[in-house]
Amino acid sequence: MDLEDSGRQIGEKLFALLSPNQKKELAQFVRDYEAGNIPADVPGTTFFRGQYFISSQIAQALTEIRVGDLYFCLEQRLITVQGQMILLTVKEFDILALLIMHPRRVFTYEMITELVWQEDYATYSRKAIVNHVSNLRRKLKKSATIPDYIKSVHSIGYKFDPTP
């Protein structure tokens, strides 16, 4: 293979050397690359079961938080209460992640909008945040013994308080 060849010529020569499965993986890689899902020049990119990972991300430990009967894992996007998996919407999970990873810190409605929705507060309703938090509290409250970890700060926003 000569690097002076065109991309097509290199591809044809490369495809002749690959197994059918390797051809599929390479074709998927090219599609993902063209869609912008893979950084153009990041070394150490790894293909695993249809997804690409940067090697240093794989080696990192999971971000896990346990508070009483509540278990939170950021990378697995997993929440359990009393060992029972809790199904959350994307925004519910993102709000919980923001709060639980900064215990006792008060997040205003504006901050939650900017950090979770990544939008200016003026374009999103406070009522939507209230509804998401209300649904989140309801889902986490599996029994009367489970404390309300998400506390309202009147007219300001919310905080995660790990103390029962």
Buried (B, 14 or more C-beta within 10 A) or exposed (E): EEEEEEEEEBBEEEEEEEEEEEEEBBEBBEEBBEEEEBEEEEEEBEBEEEEBBBEEEEEEEEEEBEBBBBBBBBEEEBBBBEEEEBEBEEBBBBBBBBBBEEBEEBBBBBBBBBEBBEEEBEEBEBEBBEEBBEBBBEBBBBEEEBBEBBBEEEEEBBBBBBEE
